Amino acid sequence: VQLQASGGGLVQAGGSLKLSCAKSRSIFGSNVMGWYRQAPGKQRELVATISSGGSANYADSVKGRFTISRDNAKNTVYLQMNSLKPEDTALYYCYLQYQGRGYWGQGTQVTVSS
């Protein structure tokens, strides 16, 4: 399974962006999709995940500002990011956990200017 992420860009603080991640094919059975991010000089960290049943989980730093969703018919997961802060600047990676394996997409850069 390949993952294709898109939607990153440059935005001012307080603005919004929506990231998308499309799977290359349909998968069946339980799985978890999500987003991680990595800022320069920092470790990769969890942003949000969503199960195939729709249960979402968020990092404390993004709760109330980011919303993860998925459209199984389109094999796509989304991350709506509102009230962006400069500290949200990072390379955002799409992730899929399926049948005991982890899959990563290429990163999409999000830069928030102050």
C-alpha positions as a printed Julia matrix, in Angstrom:
114×3 Matrix{Float64}:
   0.0    0.0    0.0
   1.34   3.42  -0.92
   0.31   6.69   0.66
   0.26  10.03  -1.11
   0.06  13.12   1.09
  -0.78  16.6   -0.1
  -2.06  19.95   1.1
   0.89  21.45   2.91
   1.99  25.01   2.42
   2.82  28.36   3.97
   0.21  30.07   6.12
   0.15  32.87   8.65
  -0.45  32.2   12.31
  -4.14  31.8   12.98
  -4.79  30.43   9.51
  -5.94  27.03   8.32
  -4.76  24.23   6.1
  -6.22  20.86   5.17
  -3.97  17.9    4.53
  -5.04  14.86   2.53
  -3.57  11.39   2.32
  -4.76   8.9   -0.27
  -4.1    5.18  -0.21
  -3.12   3.53  -3.48
  -5.77   0.85  -3.09
  -8.68  -0.2   -0.94
  -7.93  -2.29   2.11
 -10.27  -4.43   4.13
 -10.32  -5.07   7.81
  -9.41  -3.0   10.8
  -6.73  -0.39  10.36
  -5.58   2.91  11.75
  -4.57   5.94   9.73
  -2.97   9.03  11.09
  -0.62  11.92  10.88
   2.76  12.44  12.47
   5.02  15.45  12.22
   8.69  16.19  12.58
  10.14  19.62  13.12
  13.83  20.34  12.45
  15.99  18.97  15.23
  13.08  17.18  16.9
  11.75  13.66  16.97
   8.77  12.61  14.95
   5.61  12.93  17.03
   2.04  11.79  16.81
  -0.49  14.4   15.73
  -3.71  12.42  15.31
  -4.98   8.98  14.42
  -8.33   7.59  13.37
  -9.41   3.97  13.32
 -11.37   2.28  10.57
 -14.34   2.54  12.9
 -13.94   6.29  13.18
 -12.43   6.6   16.64
 -10.05   9.56  16.75
  -7.1   10.33  18.99
  -5.19  13.61  19.23
  -1.99  14.93  20.7
  -2.7   17.37  23.51
  -0.96  20.14  21.59
  -3.53  20.02  18.75
  -6.75  19.17  20.57
  -9.49  21.63  19.76
  -7.61  22.97  16.72
  -7.09  19.95  14.45
  -9.68  17.48  13.21
  -8.89  14.15  11.6
 -11.42  12.43   9.38
 -11.52   9.72   6.76
 -13.51   8.85   3.67
 -13.21   5.11   3.21
 -14.91   5.22  -0.18
 -12.15   7.52  -1.4
  -9.37   5.72   0.52
  -8.42   9.08   1.97
  -7.72  10.53   5.39
  -7.81  14.25   6.08
  -6.36  16.57   8.68
  -8.12  19.91   9.05
  -5.79  22.28  10.87
  -7.22  25.51  12.27
  -5.76  28.25  14.45
  -2.29  27.29  13.3
   0.69  28.36  15.37
   4.36  28.78  14.42
   5.13  25.74  16.56
   3.0   23.63  14.2
   5.67  24.12  11.54
   6.94  20.69  10.55
   7.05  18.02   7.91
   3.77  16.12   8.23
   3.7   12.41   7.45
   0.73  10.22   6.72
   0.71   6.8    8.39
  -1.22   3.58   8.0
  -1.2    0.64  10.39
  -2.64  -2.45   8.76
  -2.24  -6.19   9.32
   0.67  -5.71  11.68
   2.61  -3.43   9.36
   3.22   0.27   9.29
   3.23   2.28   6.1
   4.49   5.83   5.69
   3.76   8.38   3.04
   6.15  11.08   1.95
   6.04  14.2    4.06
   4.22  17.38   3.21
   5.67  20.61   4.59
   3.58  22.91   6.75
   5.1   26.29   7.58
   3.33  28.75   9.85
   4.69  32.28   9.91
   4.28  34.55  12.92
